[in-house]
Amino acid sequence: MGIWNQILQYLYIKKRDPNQPRNTYIKFMHGMNRISLLMFIVAVIIMLIKLVILPLLRKG
């Protein structure tokens, strides 16, 4: 499985493989990965806002 397929499954965009093993620990691991991925995306968006949009607003 490729990394993009894994990310899409974490974010519930793509359905997971029904033949894949599924137990409680794997569910917890995927949940933590989902949270960390969303926090990373939010942090990147905040950094872009601080680096790009705020300097433009201060000049104008």
Biopython code that builds the backbone (N, CA, C, O; Angstrom):
import numpy as np
from Bio.PDB.StructureBuilder import StructureBuilder

atoms = [
    (1, "MET", "N", (0.844, -1.173, 0.000)),
    (1, "MET", "CA", (0.000, 0.000, 0.000)),
    (1, "MET", "C", (0.888, 1.234, 0.000)),
    (1, "MET", "O", (1.846, 1.325, 0.768)),
    (2, "GLY", "N", (0.559, 2.182, -0.869)),
    (2, "GLY", "CA", (1.343, 3.401, -0.954)),
    (2, "GLY", "C", (0.998, 4.379, 0.153)),
    (2, "GLY", "O", (-0.026, 4.254, 0.826)),
    (3, "ILE", "N", (1.865, 5.342, 0.322)),
    (3, "ILE", "CA", (1.663, 6.316, 1.397)),
    (3, "ILE", "C", (0.437, 7.187, 1.129)),
    (3, "ILE", "O", (-0.248, 7.585, 2.071)),
    (4, "TRP", "N", (0.146, 7.493, -0.145)),
    (4, "TRP", "CA", (-1.024, 8.328, -0.450)),
    (4, "TRP", "C", (-2.311, 7.580, -0.154)),
    (4, "TRP", "O", (-3.275, 8.175, 0.330)),
    (5, "ASN", "N", (-2.341, 6.284, -0.438)),
    (5, "ASN", "CA", (-3.520, 5.489, -0.092)),
    (5, "ASN", "C", (-3.729, 5.454, 1.414)),
    (5, "ASN", "O", (-4.863, 5.519, 1.888)),
    (6, "GLN", "N", (-2.640, 5.350, 2.164)),
    (6, "GLN", "CA", (-2.715, 5.329, 3.622)),
    (6, "GLN", "C", (-3.278, 6.652, 4.149)),
    (6, "GLN", "O", (-4.134, 6.654, 5.033)),
    (7, "ILE", "N", (-2.800, 7.770, 3.611)),
    (7, "ILE", "CA", (-3.291, 9.080, 4.048)),
    (7, "ILE", "C", (-4.768, 9.233, 3.720)),
    (7, "ILE", "O", (-5.536, 9.736, 4.540)),
    (8, "LEU", "N", (-5.171, 8.806, 2.535)),
    (8, "LEU", "CA", (-6.583, 8.906, 2.156)),
    (8, "LEU", "C", (-7.453, 8.044, 3.062)),
    (8, "LEU", "O", (-8.583, 8.421, 3.372)),
    (9, "GLN", "N", (-6.945, 6.899, 3.488)),
    (9, "GLN", "CA", (-7.707, 6.058, 4.409)),
    (9, "GLN", "C", (-7.781, 6.689, 5.786)),
    (9, "GLN", "O", (-8.819, 6.594, 6.441)),
    (10, "TYR", "N", (-6.710, 7.335, 6.251)),
    (10, "TYR", "CA", (-6.727, 7.998, 7.554)),
    (10, "TYR", "C", (-7.798, 9.084, 7.593)),
    (10, "TYR", "O", (-8.483, 9.261, 8.600)),
    (11, "LEU", "N", (-7.929, 9.800, 6.494)),
    (11, "LEU", "CA", (-8.868, 10.919, 6.449)),
    (11, "LEU", "C", (-10.260, 10.508, 5.983)),
    (11, "LEU", "O", (-11.100, 11.366, 5.711)),
    (12, "TYR", "N", (-10.508, 9.221, 5.891)),
    (12, "TYR", "CA", (-11.798, 8.663, 5.478)),
    (12, "TYR", "C", (-12.204, 9.075, 4.058)),
    (12, "TYR", "O", (-13.393, 9.106, 3.742)),
    (13, "ILE", "N", (-11.231, 9.388, 3.207)),
    (13, "ILE", "CA", (-11.535, 9.732, 1.827)),
    (13, "ILE", "C", (-11.633, 8.462, 0.984)),
    (13, "ILE", "O", (-12.410, 8.394, 0.032)),
    (14, "LYS", "N", (-10.844, 7.468, 1.341)),
    (14, "LYS", "CA", (-10.836, 6.205, 0.606)),
    (14, "LYS", "C", (-11.160, 5.076, 1.576)),
    (14, "LYS", "O", (-10.712, 5.090, 2.722)),
    (15, "LYS", "N", (-11.933, 4.105, 1.119)),
    (15, "LYS", "CA", (-12.272, 2.970, 1.972)),
    (15, "LYS", "C", (-11.065, 2.070, 2.155)),
    (15, "LYS", "O", (-10.245, 1.918, 1.249)),
    (16, "ARG", "N", (-10.963, 1.475, 3.340)),
    (16, "ARG", "CA", (-9.831, 0.597, 3.622)),
    (16, "ARG", "C", (-10.063, -0.774, 3.004)),
    (16, "ARG", "O", (-11.188, -1.138, 2.660)),
    (17, "ASP", "N", (-8.992, -1.515, 2.872)),
    (17, "ASP", "CA", (-9.045, -2.866, 2.323)),
    (17, "ASP", "C", (-9.760, -3.784, 3.316)),
    (17, "ASP", "O", (-9.332, -3.877, 4.467)),
    (18, "PRO", "N", (-10.843, -4.469, 2.903)),
    (18, "PRO", "CA", (-11.565, -5.330, 3.849)),
    (18, "PRO", "C", (-10.764, -6.554, 4.294)),
    (18, "PRO", "O", (-11.081, -7.147, 5.325)),
    (19, "ASN", "N", (-9.742, -6.942, 3.548)),
    (19, "ASN", "CA", (-8.920, -8.098, 3.924)),
    (19, "ASN", "C", (-7.808, -7.733, 4.900)),
    (19, "ASN", "O", (-7.103, -8.611, 5.398)),
    (20, "GLN", "N", (-7.649, -6.449, 5.172)),
    (20, "GLN", "CA", (-6.604, -5.979, 6.068)),
    (20, "GLN", "C", (-6.959, -6.333, 7.515)),
    (20, "GLN", "O", (-8.110, -6.174, 7.920)),
    (21, "PRO", "N", (-5.981, -6.813, 8.302)),
    (21, "PRO", "CA", (-6.292, -7.137, 9.713)),
    (21, "PRO", "C", (-6.688, -5.891, 10.481)),
    (21, "PRO", "O", (-6.152, -4.807, 10.249)),
    (22, "ARG", "N", (-7.636, -6.055, 11.402)),
    (22, "ARG", "CA", (-8.157, -4.906, 12.150)),
    (22, "ARG", "C", (-8.358, -5.331, 13.595)),
    (22, "ARG", "O", (-9.189, -6.192, 13.883)),
    (23, "ASN", "N", (-7.606, -4.735, 14.499)),
    (23, "ASN", "CA", (-7.821, -4.986, 15.909)),
    (23, "ASN", "C", (-7.815, -3.653, 16.650)),
    (23, "ASN", "O", (-7.664, -2.600, 16.030)),
    (24, "THR", "N", (-7.975, -3.689, 17.948)),
    (24, "THR", "CA", (-8.099, -2.463, 18.731)),
    (24, "THR", "C", (-6.844, -1.611, 18.647)),
    (24, "THR", "O", (-6.938, -0.389, 18.529)),
    (25, "TYR", "N", (-5.676, -2.229, 18.705)),
    (25, "TYR", "CA", (-4.431, -1.461, 18.678)),
    (25, "TYR", "C", (-4.222, -0.766, 17.341)),
    (25, "TYR", "O", (-3.726, 0.359, 17.292)),
    (26, "ILE", "N", (-4.599, -1.432, 16.260)),
    (26, "ILE", "CA", (-4.481, -0.803, 14.948)),
    (26, "ILE", "C", (-5.457, 0.363, 14.840)),
    (26, "ILE", "O", (-5.118, 1.392, 14.255)),
    (27, "LYS", "N", (-6.663, 0.225, 15.393)),
    (27, "LYS", "CA", (-7.619, 1.336, 15.388)),
    (27, "LYS", "C", (-7.069, 2.532, 16.148)),
    (27, "LYS", "O", (-7.190, 3.667, 15.688)),
    (28, "PHE", "N", (-6.459, 2.288, 17.318)),
    (28, "PHE", "CA", (-5.870, 3.379, 18.092)),
    (28, "PHE", "C", (-4.709, 4.028, 17.341)),
    (28, "PHE", "O", (-4.568, 5.251, 17.339)),
    (29, "MET", "N", (-3.880, 3.200, 16.704)),
    (29, "MET", "CA", (-2.741, 3.723, 15.961)),
    (29, "MET", "C", (-3.211, 4.613, 14.811)),
    (29, "MET", "O", (-2.662, 5.694, 14.599)),
    (30, "HIS", "N", (-4.218, 4.164, 14.071)),
    (30, "HIS", "CA", (-4.735, 4.963, 12.969)),
    (30, "HIS", "C", (-5.384, 6.239, 13.482)),
    (30, "HIS", "O", (-5.289, 7.282, 12.835)),
    (31, "GLY", "N", (-6.036, 6.174, 14.624)),
    (31, "GLY", "CA", (-6.634, 7.374, 15.212)),
    (31, "GLY", "C", (-5.579, 8.403, 15.582)),
    (31, "GLY", "O", (-5.751, 9.591, 15.307)),
    (32, "MET", "N", (-4.487, 7.962, 16.203)),
    (32, "MET", "CA", (-3.402, 8.884, 16.560)),
    (32, "MET", "C", (-2.731, 9.445, 15.308)),
    (32, "MET", "O", (-2.388, 10.627, 15.268)),
    (33, "ASN", "N", (-2.543, 8.616, 14.296)),
    (33, "ASN", "CA", (-1.963, 9.103, 13.044)),
    (33, "ASN", "C", (-2.866, 10.130, 12.388)),
    (33, "ASN", "O", (-2.382, 11.119, 11.839)),
    (34, "ARG", "N", (-4.170, 9.909, 12.437)),
    (34, "ARG", "CA", (-5.137, 10.846, 11.861)),
    (34, "ARG", "C", (-5.057, 12.191, 12.579)),
    (34, "ARG", "O", (-5.052, 13.240, 11.935)),
    (35, "ILE", "N", (-4.994, 12.163, 13.910)),
    (35, "ILE", "CA", (-4.905, 13.394, 14.687)),
    (35, "ILE", "C", (-3.606, 14.137, 14.376)),
    (35, "ILE", "O", (-3.622, 15.352, 14.180)),
    (36, "SER", "N", (-2.489, 13.424, 14.330)),
    (36, "SER", "CA", (-1.204, 14.080, 14.073)),
    (36, "SER", "C", (-1.151, 14.645, 12.656)),
    (36, "SER", "O", (-0.574, 15.711, 12.444)),
    (37, "LEU", "N", (-1.733, 13.962, 11.697)),
    (37, "LEU", "CA", (-1.757, 14.462, 10.326)),
    (37, "LEU", "C", (-2.590, 15.734, 10.235)),
    (37, "LEU", "O", (-2.184, 16.689, 9.573)),
    (38, "LEU", "N", (-3.740, 15.760, 10.885)),
    (38, "LEU", "CA", (-4.582, 16.963, 10.868)),
    (38, "LEU", "C", (-3.907, 18.124, 11.592)),
    (38, "LEU", "O", (-4.016, 19.269, 11.151)),
    (39, "MET", "N", (-3.211, 17.850, 12.693)),
    (39, "MET", "CA", (-2.486, 18.906, 13.397)),
    (39, "MET", "C", (-1.361, 19.460, 12.527)),
    (39, "MET", "O", (-1.107, 20.664, 12.541)),
    (40, "PHE", "N", (-0.688, 18.599, 11.774)),
    (40, "PHE", "CA", (0.367, 19.057, 10.875)),
    (40, "PHE", "C", (-0.199, 19.962, 9.787)),
    (40, "PHE", "O", (0.385, 21.002, 9.482)),
    (41, "ILE", "N", (-1.326, 19.579, 9.203)),
    (41, "ILE", "CA", (-1.941, 20.391, 8.156)),
    (41, "ILE", "C", (-2.359, 21.751, 8.708)),
    (41, "ILE", "O", (-2.156, 22.773, 8.053)),
    (42, "VAL", "N", (-2.941, 21.772, 9.908)),
    (42, "VAL", "CA", (-3.330, 23.037, 10.531)),
    (42, "VAL", "C", (-2.100, 23.903, 10.792)),
    (42, "VAL", "O", (-2.144, 25.111, 10.561)),
    (43, "ALA", "N", (-1.004, 23.310, 11.268)),
    (43, "ALA", "CA", (0.216, 24.067, 11.532)),
    (43, "ALA", "C", (0.796, 24.662, 10.253)),
    (43, "ALA", "O", (1.271, 25.798, 10.263)),
    (44, "VAL", "N", (0.765, 23.916, 9.162)),
    (44, "VAL", "CA", (1.267, 24.434, 7.886)),
    (44, "VAL", "C", (0.408, 25.605, 7.422)),
    (44, "VAL", "O", (0.937, 26.602, 6.930)),
    (45, "ILE", "N", (-0.899, 25.497, 7.573)),
    (45, "ILE", "CA", (-1.796, 26.592, 7.179)),
    (45, "ILE", "C", (-1.518, 27.833, 8.015)),
    (45, "ILE", "O", (-1.469, 28.938, 7.475)),
    (46, "ILE", "N", (-1.334, 27.672, 9.329)),
    (46, "ILE", "CA", (-1.036, 28.811, 10.198)),
    (46, "ILE", "C", (0.291, 29.450, 9.813)),
    (46, "ILE", "O", (0.402, 30.676, 9.793)),
    (47, "MET", "N", (1.299, 28.634, 9.507)),
    (47, "MET", "CA", (2.593, 29.181, 9.101)),
    (47, "MET", "C", (2.473, 29.957, 7.792)),
    (47, "MET", "O", (3.083, 31.016, 7.646)),
    (48, "LEU", "N", (1.697, 29.445, 6.842)),
    (48, "LEU", "CA", (1.504, 30.163, 5.580)),
    (48, "LEU", "C", (0.803, 31.493, 5.804)),
    (48, "LEU", "O", (1.150, 32.495, 5.179)),
    (49, "ILE", "N", (-0.175, 31.503, 6.688)),
    (49, "ILE", "CA", (-0.874, 32.754, 6.988)),
    (49, "ILE", "C", (0.096, 33.767, 7.593)),
    (49, "ILE", "O", (0.092, 34.936, 7.209)),
    (50, "LYS", "N", (0.922, 33.325, 8.532)),
    (50, "LYS", "CA", (1.864, 34.240, 9.172)),
    (50, "LYS", "C", (2.931, 34.737, 8.204)),
    (50, "LYS", "O", (3.342, 35.895, 8.279)),
    (51, "LEU", "N", (3.379, 33.881, 7.303)),
    (51, "LEU", "CA", (4.469, 34.260, 6.414)),
    (51, "LEU", "C", (4.020, 35.008, 5.166)),
    (51, "LEU", "O", (4.788, 35.795, 4.612)),
    (52, "VAL", "N", (2.794, 34.777, 4.715)),
    (52, "VAL", "CA", (2.363, 35.359, 3.449)),
    (52, "VAL", "C", (1.304, 36.442, 3.644)),
    (52, "VAL", "O", (1.468, 37.554, 3.144)),
    (53, "ILE", "N", (0.247, 36.146, 4.344)),
    (53, "ILE", "CA", (-0.892, 37.057, 4.397)),
    (53, "ILE", "C", (-0.658, 38.221, 5.361)),
    (53, "ILE", "O", (-0.961, 39.364, 5.019)),
    (54, "LEU", "N", (-0.129, 37.959, 6.548)),
    (54, "LEU", "CA", (0.060, 39.032, 7.519)),
    (54, "LEU", "C", (1.036, 40.112, 7.045)),
    (54, "LEU", "O", (0.750, 41.293, 7.240)),
    (55, "PRO", "N", (2.180, 39.765, 6.429)),
    (55, "PRO", "CA", (3.035, 40.830, 5.910)),
    (55, "PRO", "C", (2.372, 41.676, 4.825)),
    (55, "PRO", "O", (2.635, 42.874, 4.726)),
    (56, "LEU", "N", (1.522, 41.065, 4.020)),
    (56, "LEU", "CA", (0.805, 41.824, 2.995)),
    (56, "LEU", "C", (-0.210, 42.793, 3.619)),
    (56, "LEU", "O", (-0.424, 43.890, 3.103)),
    (57, "LEU", "N", (-0.824, 42.388, 4.716)),
    (57, "LEU", "CA", (-1.795, 43.252, 5.389)),
    (57, "LEU", "C", (-1.113, 44.421, 6.087)),
    (57, "LEU", "O", (-1.680, 45.511, 6.164)),
    (58, "ARG", "N", (0.092, 44.208, 6.594)),
    (58, "ARG", "CA", (0.814, 45.283, 7.283)),
    (58, "ARG", "C", (1.288, 46.365, 6.327)),
    (58, "ARG", "O", (1.334, 47.540, 6.689)),
    (59, "LYS", "N", (1.645, 45.968, 5.090)),
    (59, "LYS", "CA", (2.116, 46.942, 4.093)),
    (59, "LYS", "C", (0.973, 47.794, 3.553)),
    (59, "LYS", "O", (1.163, 48.960, 3.207)),
    (60, "GLY", "N", (-0.217, 47.197, 3.484)),
    (60, "GLY", "CA", (-1.340, 47.875, 2.833)),
    (60, "GLY", "C", (-2.116, 48.764, 3.673)),
    (60, "GLY", "O", (-3.077, 49.374, 3.205)),
]
sb = StructureBuilder()
sb.init_structure("model")
sb.init_model(0)
sb.init_chain("A")
sb.init_seg("    ")
for serial, (resi, resn, name, xyz) in enumerate(atoms, 1):
    if name == "N":
        sb.init_residue(resn, " ", resi, " ")
    sb.init_atom(name, np.array(xyz, "f"), 0.0, 1.0, " ", f" {name:<3s}", serial, name[0])
structure = sb.get_structure()
